[in-house]
Amino acid sequence: MGRGGRLPGLEADSQPEPPPKEASRPKPPEQAAALRLRRQTAWAWARPWRGGGARGVKGARHAGCGDAAVAAPGTGSRRRRRRRGLSAPRTWARSGLVMATEQRPFQLVVFGASGFTGQFVTEEVAREQVDPERSSSLPWAVAGRSREKLQRVLEKAALKLGRPTLSSEVGIIICDIANPASLDEMAKQATVVLNCVGPYRFYGEPVIKACIENGASCIDISGEPQFLELMQLKYHEKAADKGVYIIGSSGFDSIPADLGVIYTRNKMNGTLTAVESFLTIHSGPEGLSIHDGTWKSAIYGFGDQSNLRKLRNASNLKPVPLIGPKLKRRWLVSYCRELKGYSIPFMGSDVSVVKRTQRYLYENLEESPVQYAAYVTVGGITSVIKLMFAGLFFLFFVRFGIGRQLLIKFPWFFSFGYFSKQGPTQKQIGAASFTLTFFGQGYSQGIGTDKNKPNIKICTQVKGPEAGYVATPIAMVQAAMTLLNDASDLPQAGGVFTPGAAFSKTKLIDRLNKHGIEFSVISSSEV
């Protein structure tokens, strides 16, 4: 389950859902592919930001449907070199994004716009199009299998936003995930593709492949660690050769957590060494409801945990240095005195994403890596008992084929009412919000990390509207705008990146603050 039971962006938007039978559960990565990936991993992330190599940190020690049809509104490979195991920086890659903007009819294409999450992303792009702070036009399009459904989504957005001419201002591209040629045609017309078609373990890779081969960047909102890590290993070098950016987990999973850790580090007057985050989901009188596409993705993910472990073992990555004392993990159920409530470990993609970001920042920018643990608050003891029973049911049934079929068929029953086939109502969405609180510790300037205890504590927060269908579209669209407008602050070469790796030097946090996802310092003190 995701935060508060939600892993946004994992619905099977605009695509057929895999049949709920044993034969359709996720196929494990091929062993031969894993062996090939092992050889790539040593340098997959080790790409200099500005030409600098990776060096150690002082005081560190190591821790154990045919061609696409378009209705528009009125309108290159370099041989890889190695030095110390690192690929040579591609100084030409940065201009690729700007050139594509000039040569392609659409800056943004929302793929899967008629899906449950895609319709909310479509509305958010429409808002961004008329943002009073915009200094230039934003040509964009929606893409999917059915022109009628896409047209209805645009008409619904036009009515909701009070823009009767919206449908005539947005392009429509007809393409199908099962037709690679149509995906190629879509990618050729886009600078950035916003991929809302999940579960990504089934439908994500063909989109990434089409984008890379046709020179388009791609942003998704996957909360699936196995998909995210596999795509990094398979496509990082190919994306770098093309000078395009593939950035996953750019919704509620995991921009607030990933950039929240970076924000906390930037606000500490010293060296941040460890952070714990606690998510609190707030709901209105009608409670919470989550679309069952997310539930299905969680089932597929937990049912395939063994192959995620195999993937990580095949990568053969060395551990990043451990700075300061090792961060102790909390019990399965623990009490947080600062927040005055119980918490459980967060089982979504945040930890995986943050760790990959910290590795990138250490290996490429020589920044001190931060240890990280993620939790979700569950209130009082009654909520703890309820969630424990739900978790036990889920973990037992997900191990067996017939159990997975039952979980998929009866989401409302097995999730104790959190998941449904209908998803949340507008009232439920409007009344919900989230708070992500970070507790960090570290060392003031001039204090050694080898023998001394951390002497600085800091508390920061990220607050925002409903997580899955308001905050996620905001985060995704603002990530895309950052990709379009902050090219000089992106990693010099393209590649497959986490949000923190791609956007740590950009103005994305400022953009999010202006759009209702607010980052702030609660307290900072020297111990």
C-alpha positions as CSV (number, residue, x, y, z in Angstrom):
1,M,0.0,0.0,0.0
2,G,1.1,3.6,-0.6
3,R,1.2,6.4,1.8
4,G,-2.2,6.4,3.5
5,G,-2.9,3.5,1.2
6,R,-2.0,5.5,-2.0
7,L,0.6,5.0,-4.6
8,P,-0.4,7.7,-7.1
9,G,0.1,7.2,-10.8
10,L,-0.3,3.5,-11.0
11,E,-3.7,3.1,-12.5
12,A,-4.1,1.3,-15.7
13,D,-5.0,4.6,-17.4
14,S,-6.4,4.2,-20.9
15,Q,-5.1,0.7,-21.2
16,P,-6.6,-2.8,-20.8
17,E,-5.9,-4.2,-17.3
18,P,-4.0,-7.5,-17.2
19,P,-6.5,-10.4,-16.5
20,P,-6.6,-11.3,-12.9
21,K,-5.2,-14.7,-13.2
22,E,-1.9,-16.4,-12.4
23,A,-0.6,-16.3,-15.9
24,S,-0.7,-12.6,-16.0
25,R,1.3,-11.7,-13.0
26,P,4.5,-9.8,-13.6
27,K,7.3,-11.7,-15.4
28,P,10.6,-11.6,-13.6
29,P,13.5,-9.9,-15.4
30,E,15.5,-12.4,-17.5
31,Q,18.7,-13.6,-15.9
32,A,20.6,-12.9,-19.1
33,A,19.5,-9.3,-19.0
34,A,20.4,-9.1,-15.4
35,L,24.0,-10.2,-16.2
36,R,24.3,-7.6,-18.9
37,L,23.0,-5.0,-16.5
38,R,25.6,-6.0,-13.9
39,R,28.3,-4.8,-16.3
40,Q,26.5,-1.5,-16.8
41,T,25.7,-0.7,-13.3
42,A,29.2,0.4,-12.2
43,W,28.9,3.5,-14.3
44,A,25.2,3.8,-14.8
45,W,24.9,6.7,-12.3
46,A,28.5,7.9,-12.4
47,R,28.1,10.7,-14.8
48,P,29.7,14.0,-13.9
49,W,27.4,16.9,-13.5
50,R,29.9,19.4,-14.7
51,G,32.8,17.2,-15.7
52,G,34.0,16.3,-12.1
53,G,34.7,12.8,-11.1
54,A,33.4,10.9,-8.1
55,R,35.6,11.2,-5.0
56,G,35.2,10.2,-1.4
57,V,33.9,12.3,1.5
58,K,36.2,13.2,4.3
59,G,35.4,11.4,7.5
60,A,33.2,8.8,5.7
61,R,33.2,5.1,6.4
62,H,31.4,2.4,4.5
63,A,28.2,0.8,5.7
64,G,27.2,-2.9,5.4
65,C,-3.3,1.2,-33.8
66,G,-1.4,2.0,-37.0
67,D,0.3,5.3,-37.4
68,A,-0.7,8.0,-35.0
69,A,-3.4,10.4,-36.2
70,V,-3.0,14.0,-35.0
71,A,-5.5,16.9,-34.7
72,A,-3.3,19.9,-34.0
73,P,-4.8,23.3,-33.0
74,G,-4.1,25.6,-35.9
75,T,-0.9,24.8,-36.1
76,G,21.5,11.9,-33.0
77,S,25.4,8.5,-31.2
78,R,28.8,9.2,-29.6
79,R,31.1,6.3,-28.7
80,R,31.3,6.0,-24.9
81,R,34.7,6.7,-23.3
82,R,35.7,5.6,-19.8
83,R,37.9,7.2,-17.3
84,R,38.0,5.7,-13.8
85,G,34.9,3.9,-14.8
86,L,33.0,7.1,-15.6
87,S,31.4,8.0,-18.9
88,A,32.8,11.2,-20.5
89,P,30.5,14.2,-20.2
90,R,28.5,15.0,-23.3
91,T,28.7,18.8,-23.5
92,W,26.3,18.9,-26.5
93,A,23.4,17.2,-24.7
94,R,22.1,20.2,-22.9
95,S,20.9,22.0,-26.1
96,G,18.8,19.0,-27.2
97,L,15.8,19.9,-25.1
98,V,15.7,23.5,-26.4
99,M,16.2,22.4,-30.0
100,A,13.4,19.9,-29.7
101,T,11.1,22.6,-28.5
102,E,11.7,24.6,-31.7
103,Q,11.3,21.6,-34.0
104,R,8.3,19.8,-32.5
105,P,4.7,21.0,-32.5
106,F,4.0,20.2,-28.8
107,Q,6.1,21.0,-25.7
108,L,4.0,18.7,-23.6
109,V,2.0,15.6,-24.5
110,V,-0.2,13.9,-21.8
111,F,-0.2,10.2,-22.6
112,G,-3.1,8.3,-21.0
113,A,-5.1,11.6,-20.6
114,S,-8.5,9.7,-20.4
115,G,-7.4,7.5,-17.5
116,F,-8.3,8.2,-13.9
117,T,-5.1,10.1,-13.0
118,G,-4.5,11.3,-16.6
119,Q,-7.7,13.5,-16.5
120,F,-6.4,15.3,-13.5
121,V,-3.0,15.9,-15.1
122,T,-4.8,17.2,-18.2
123,E,-6.6,19.7,-16.1
124,E,-3.4,20.8,-14.4
125,V,-1.6,21.4,-17.8
126,A,-4.6,23.5,-18.9
127,R,-4.2,25.6,-15.7
128,E,-0.5,26.0,-16.4
129,Q,-1.2,27.0,-20.0
130,V,-2.9,30.2,-18.8
131,D,-0.7,30.9,-15.7
132,P,-0.4,34.7,-15.6
133,E,3.3,34.4,-14.9
134,R,3.9,32.6,-18.2
135,S,5.9,34.7,-20.7
136,S,5.4,32.3,-23.7
137,S,2.8,30.0,-25.1
138,L,2.6,26.3,-24.1
139,P,1.5,24.2,-27.1
140,W,0.4,20.8,-25.8
141,A,-1.6,17.7,-26.7
142,V,-3.4,14.8,-25.2
143,A,-2.8,11.2,-26.4
144,G,-4.5,7.8,-26.1
145,R,-6.4,5.2,-27.9
146,S,-9.9,6.8,-28.2
147,R,-10.4,10.2,-29.8
148,E,-13.9,10.3,-28.2
149,K,-12.7,9.7,-24.7
150,L,-9.9,12.3,-25.1
151,Q,-12.4,14.8,-26.4
152,R,-14.7,14.2,-23.4
153,V,-11.7,14.7,-21.0
154,L,-11.0,18.1,-22.7
155,E,-14.7,19.1,-22.6
156,K,-14.9,18.2,-18.9
157,A,-11.7,20.2,-18.2
158,A,-13.1,23.2,-20.2
159,L,-16.3,23.1,-18.2
160,K,-14.5,22.8,-14.9
161,L,-12.0,25.6,-15.6
162,G,-14.4,27.9,-17.4
163,R,-12.5,27.8,-20.7
164,P,-15.0,27.0,-23.5
165,T,-12.4,27.1,-26.2
166,L,-10.0,24.7,-24.5
167,S,-10.8,21.7,-26.8
168,S,-9.8,23.8,-29.9
169,E,-6.5,24.8,-28.3
170,V,-5.2,21.3,-27.5
171,G,-3.9,18.7,-30.0
172,I,-5.1,15.1,-30.0
173,I,-2.8,12.2,-30.8
174,I,-4.2,8.7,-31.3
175,C,-1.8,6.0,-30.2
176,D,-1.8,2.7,-28.5
177,I,0.7,1.1,-26.1
178,A,0.4,-2.1,-28.1
179,N,1.5,-0.3,-31.3
180,P,5.2,0.8,-31.2
181,A,4.9,2.8,-34.4
182,S,2.1,4.9,-33.0
183,L,4.2,5.6,-29.8
184,D,7.1,6.6,-32.1
185,E,4.8,9.1,-33.9
186,M,3.7,10.5,-30.6
187,A,7.3,10.9,-29.3
188,K,8.4,12.6,-32.5
189,Q,5.9,15.4,-31.9
190,A,6.7,16.0,-28.2
191,T,9.5,17.7,-26.3
192,V,8.3,16.1,-23.0
193,V,5.9,13.2,-22.7
194,L,3.9,13.0,-19.4
195,N,3.2,9.3,-19.1
196,C,0.1,8.5,-17.0
197,V,-0.4,5.0,-18.2
198,G,0.1,2.4,-15.5
199,P,0.8,-0.1,-14.0
200,Y,4.2,0.9,-15.3
201,R,5.6,-2.6,-14.9
202,F,3.3,-3.6,-17.7
203,Y,3.0,-0.5,-19.8
204,G,5.9,1.9,-18.9
205,E,8.9,0.5,-20.9
206,P,7.5,0.8,-24.4
207,V,6.9,4.5,-23.8
208,I,10.4,5.1,-22.5
209,K,11.9,3.2,-25.4
210,A,9.9,5.3,-27.9
211,C,10.8,8.5,-26.3
212,I,14.5,7.8,-26.2
213,E,14.6,6.5,-29.8
214,N,12.8,9.6,-31.0
215,G,14.5,12.3,-28.9
216,A,11.7,13.1,-26.5
217,S,12.1,13.4,-22.7
218,C,9.7,11.5,-20.5
219,I,8.3,12.0,-17.0
220,D,6.1,9.5,-15.2
221,I,4.5,9.2,-11.8
222,S,5.4,5.6,-11.0
223,G,5.7,4.4,-7.4
224,E,7.0,1.0,-8.4
225,P,10.7,0.5,-7.3
226,Q,11.3,-2.5,-9.5
227,F,10.2,-0.7,-12.7
228,L,12.1,2.5,-11.7
229,E,15.4,0.7,-10.9
230,L,15.2,-1.6,-14.0
231,M,14.6,1.4,-16.3
232,Q,17.6,3.2,-14.9
233,L,19.9,0.2,-15.5
234,K,18.6,-0.6,-19.0
235,Y,18.2,2.9,-20.5
236,H,20.5,5.4,-18.7
237,E,23.3,5.2,-21.2
238,K,20.9,5.2,-24.2
239,A,19.1,8.3,-22.9
240,A,22.4,10.0,-22.3
241,D,23.5,9.2,-25.9
242,K,20.3,10.9,-27.1
243,G,20.6,13.8,-24.7
244,V,17.0,13.2,-23.3
245,Y,15.8,13.0,-19.7
246,I,13.8,10.1,-18.3
247,I,12.6,11.0,-14.9
248,G,10.4,8.6,-12.9
249,S,8.4,8.9,-9.6
250,S,7.6,12.6,-10.3
251,G,4.2,12.7,-8.4
252,F,3.4,12.4,-4.8
253,D,5.6,9.4,-5.0
254,S,8.3,10.7,-4.6
255,I,8.9,14.4,-5.2
256,P,7.9,15.6,-1.7
257,A,10.2,13.0,0.0
258,D,13.1,13.3,-2.4
259,L,13.2,17.1,-2.6
260,G,12.2,17.3,1.0
261,V,15.4,15.7,2.0
262,I,17.4,18.0,-0.3
263,Y,15.5,21.0,1.1
264,T,16.3,19.9,4.7
265,R,20.0,19.5,3.8
266,N,20.1,23.0,2.2
267,K,18.5,24.6,5.2
268,M,20.8,23.0,7.8
269,N,23.8,25.2,8.8
270,G,26.2,22.3,8.6
271,T,26.3,18.7,7.4
272,L,23.0,16.7,7.4
273,T,23.7,13.1,8.0
274,A,20.3,11.4,8.7
275,V,16.6,12.1,8.2
276,E,13.4,10.4,9.2
277,S,10.1,11.4,7.5
278,F,6.6,10.9,8.8
279,L,3.6,11.2,6.5
280,T,0.2,12.3,7.8
281,I,-2.8,12.0,5.6
282,H,-5.7,14.3,6.5
283,S,-9.3,13.5,5.3
284,G,-12.6,15.2,5.5
285,P,-15.9,13.9,7.0
286,E,-16.4,11.5,4.1
287,G,-13.1,9.8,4.7
288,L,-10.6,8.6,2.1
289,S,-11.1,6.5,-1.1
290,I,-8.4,5.4,-3.5
291,H,-8.8,4.1,-7.1
292,D,-8.3,0.4,-7.3
293,G,-5.7,0.6,-10.0
294,T,-3.2,1.6,-7.3
295,W,-4.3,-1.5,-5.3
296,K,-3.6,-3.7,-8.3
297,S,-0.1,-2.2,-8.7
298,A,0.7,-2.8,-5.1
299,I,-0.5,-6.5,-5.5
300,Y,1.8,-7.0,-8.5
301,G,4.7,-5.3,-6.7
302,F,4.5,-7.2,-3.4
303,G,3.9,-10.4,-5.3
304,D,7.2,-10.0,-7.2
305,Q,9.5,-8.9,-4.4
306,S,11.9,-11.7,-5.0
307,N,12.7,-10.4,-8.4
308,L,13.3,-6.9,-7.1
309,R,15.9,-8.5,-4.8
310,K,17.5,-10.3,-7.7
311,L,17.6,-7.1,-9.7
312,R,19.4,-5.3,-6.9
313,N,21.9,-8.2,-6.4
314,A,22.6,-8.2,-10.1
315,S,23.4,-4.5,-10.0
316,N,26.3,-5.2,-7.7
317,L,26.5,-1.6,-6.4
318,K,29.0,-0.7,-3.7
319,P,27.5,0.9,-0.6
320,V,27.7,4.6,-0.3
321,P,29.7,5.9,2.7
322,L,28.0,6.2,6.1
323,I,28.5,9.6,7.6
324,G,28.0,9.9,11.4
325,P,26.2,7.2,13.5
326,K,24.0,4.7,11.7
327,L,20.4,5.7,11.6
328,K,18.5,3.2,13.8
329,R,15.3,1.7,12.3
330,R,12.2,1.9,14.3
331,W,9.9,-1.1,15.2
332,L,7.1,-2.2,13.0
333,V,4.8,-0.1,15.1
334,S,6.4,2.8,17.0
335,Y,5.3,5.9,18.9
336,C,6.5,9.3,17.6
337,R,6.6,11.6,20.6
338,E,7.1,14.7,18.5
339,L,3.9,14.0,16.5
340,K,2.1,12.3,19.4
341,G,0.9,9.3,17.5
342,Y,1.8,5.8,16.3
343,S,3.6,5.2,13.0
344,I,4.5,2.2,10.7
345,P,7.2,2.0,8.0
346,F,6.2,3.4,4.7
347,M,6.2,0.6,2.1
348,G,6.2,2.7,-1.1
349,S,9.0,4.0,-3.4
350,D,10.3,6.9,-1.3
351,V,13.2,5.0,0.4
352,S,14.3,3.5,-2.9
353,V,14.1,6.9,-4.7
354,V,15.9,8.9,-2.0
355,K,18.7,6.4,-1.7
356,R,19.3,6.5,-5.5
357,T,19.3,10.3,-5.4
358,Q,21.8,10.3,-2.5
359,R,24.1,7.9,-4.4
360,Y,24.0,10.2,-7.5
361,L,24.7,13.3,-5.5
362,Y,27.6,11.6,-3.7
363,E,29.2,10.1,-6.8
364,N,28.7,13.0,-9.1
365,L,28.6,16.2,-7.0
366,E,30.7,14.9,-4.1
367,E,28.0,15.8,-1.6
368,S,27.8,14.0,1.7
369,P,25.2,11.2,1.5
370,V,22.2,11.4,3.8
371,Q,20.7,8.3,5.5
372,Y,16.9,8.1,5.2
373,A,14.0,6.2,6.7
374,A,10.3,6.8,5.9
375,Y,7.2,6.2,8.1
376,V,3.5,7.0,7.9
377,T,1.5,8.0,11.0
378,V,-1.6,5.9,11.8
379,G,-3.2,7.7,14.7
380,G,-4.3,5.8,17.8
381,I,-4.2,2.2,18.8
382,T,-7.5,1.4,17.1
383,S,-6.1,2.5,13.7
384,V,-3.0,0.4,14.4
385,I,-5.0,-2.7,15.0
386,K,-7.1,-2.1,11.9
387,L,-4.1,-1.6,9.7
388,M,-2.3,-4.6,11.2
389,F,-5.2,-6.9,10.2
390,A,-5.4,-5.4,6.7
391,G,-1.7,-5.8,6.3
392,L,-1.7,-9.4,7.4
393,F,-4.6,-10.2,5.1
394,F,-2.7,-8.5,2.2
395,L,0.7,-10.1,2.8
396,F,-0.8,-13.6,3.2
397,F,-3.1,-13.5,0.1
398,V,-0.5,-11.7,-2.2
399,R,1.8,-14.8,-2.0
400,F,-0.6,-17.0,-3.9
401,G,-2.1,-16.8,-7.4
402,I,-5.7,-17.4,-6.2
403,G,-5.0,-15.0,-3.3
404,R,-4.0,-12.2,-5.8
405,Q,-7.2,-12.9,-7.8
406,L,-9.3,-12.4,-4.7
407,L,-7.4,-9.2,-3.8
408,I,-8.0,-7.8,-7.2
409,K,-11.7,-8.8,-7.4
410,F,-12.6,-7.5,-4.0
411,P,-10.5,-4.4,-3.3
412,W,-13.0,-2.7,-1.0
413,F,-13.3,-5.8,1.3
414,F,-9.6,-6.6,1.6
415,S,-8.5,-3.0,2.0
416,F,-11.1,-2.3,4.7
417,G,-12.8,0.3,2.5
418,Y,-9.7,2.3,1.5
419,F,-9.7,1.2,-2.2
420,S,-12.6,1.1,-4.6
421,K,-13.2,0.7,-8.3
422,Q,-14.9,4.1,-8.4
423,G,-12.1,6.1,-6.7
424,P,-12.6,9.2,-4.6
425,T,-15.4,11.7,-5.0
426,Q,-14.7,15.4,-5.6
427,K,-15.8,16.1,-2.0
428,Q,-13.3,13.6,-0.7
429,I,-10.5,15.0,-2.9
430,G,-11.4,18.6,-1.9
431,A,-11.3,17.8,1.8
432,A,-8.0,15.8,1.9
433,S,-4.5,17.0,2.4
434,F,-1.1,15.7,3.5
435,T,1.8,16.8,5.8
436,L,5.2,15.2,5.4
437,T,7.4,16.0,8.4
438,F,11.2,15.6,8.4
439,F,13.4,15.2,11.5
440,G,17.1,15.6,10.6
441,Q,20.3,15.5,12.5
442,G,23.9,16.4,11.6
443,Y,27.0,18.4,12.5
444,S,27.7,22.1,12.6
445,Q,30.6,23.4,10.5
446,G,34.0,22.5,11.7
447,I,32.8,19.5,13.8
448,G,34.3,16.1,12.8
449,T,31.9,13.3,12.0
450,D,34.1,10.4,13.0
451,K,34.1,10.5,16.8
452,N,31.6,13.2,17.7
453,K,27.8,12.8,18.2
454,P,25.5,14.9,15.9
455,N,25.1,18.3,17.5
456,I,22.4,19.9,15.2
457,K,18.8,19.0,14.8
458,I,16.3,20.3,12.2
459,C,12.6,19.9,11.5
460,T,11.1,20.7,8.2
461,Q,7.7,20.1,6.5
462,V,6.2,19.7,3.1
463,K,2.4,20.4,3.1
464,G,0.0,20.1,0.2
465,P,-3.5,19.3,-1.0
466,E,-4.9,15.8,-1.6
467,A,-2.0,13.5,-2.5
468,G,-3.1,11.3,-5.4
469,Y,-5.1,13.5,-7.7
470,V,-4.2,17.1,-6.8
471,A,-0.6,17.1,-5.5
472,T,0.5,14.4,-8.0
473,P,-0.6,16.4,-11.1
474,I,0.9,19.6,-9.7
475,A,4.3,17.9,-9.0
476,M,4.3,16.2,-12.4
477,V,3.5,19.3,-14.4
478,Q,5.9,21.5,-12.5
479,A,8.6,18.9,-13.0
480,A,7.9,19.2,-16.7
481,M,8.0,23.0,-16.7
482,T,11.3,22.8,-14.9
483,L,12.6,20.4,-17.5
484,L,11.6,22.9,-20.2
485,N,12.7,26.1,-18.5
486,D,15.7,25.3,-16.3
487,A,17.9,23.4,-18.8
488,S,21.1,25.1,-17.7
489,D,20.6,23.7,-14.2
490,L,19.9,20.1,-15.2
491,P,22.6,17.3,-15.2
492,Q,24.8,18.1,-18.2
493,A,24.0,14.9,-20.1
494,G,20.7,13.2,-20.4
495,G,19.9,9.9,-18.8
496,V,17.5,8.2,-16.4
497,F,17.2,10.1,-13.2
498,T,15.3,10.4,-9.9
499,P,13.6,13.8,-9.3
500,G,16.3,14.8,-6.8
501,A,19.1,13.9,-9.1
502,A,17.6,15.8,-12.0
503,F,16.2,18.8,-10.1
504,S,18.4,19.4,-7.1
505,K,20.0,22.5,-8.7
506,T,16.8,23.9,-10.3
507,K,13.9,26.1,-9.2
508,L,11.4,23.2,-8.8
509,I,10.9,23.7,-5.1
510,D,10.1,27.4,-5.7
511,R,7.6,26.4,-8.4
512,L,6.0,23.9,-6.1
513,N,5.7,26.5,-3.3
514,K,3.8,28.8,-5.7
515,H,1.4,26.0,-6.7
516,G,0.4,24.9,-3.2
517,I,3.0,22.3,-2.2
518,E,4.8,24.2,0.5
519,F,8.3,23.5,1.9
520,S,9.1,25.2,5.2
521,V,11.5,25.0,8.2
522,I,9.7,24.3,11.5
523,S,12.7,24.4,13.8
524,S,16.5,24.2,13.9
525,S,18.6,24.0,16.9
526,E,22.1,23.1,18.1
527,V,22.2,20.4,20.7
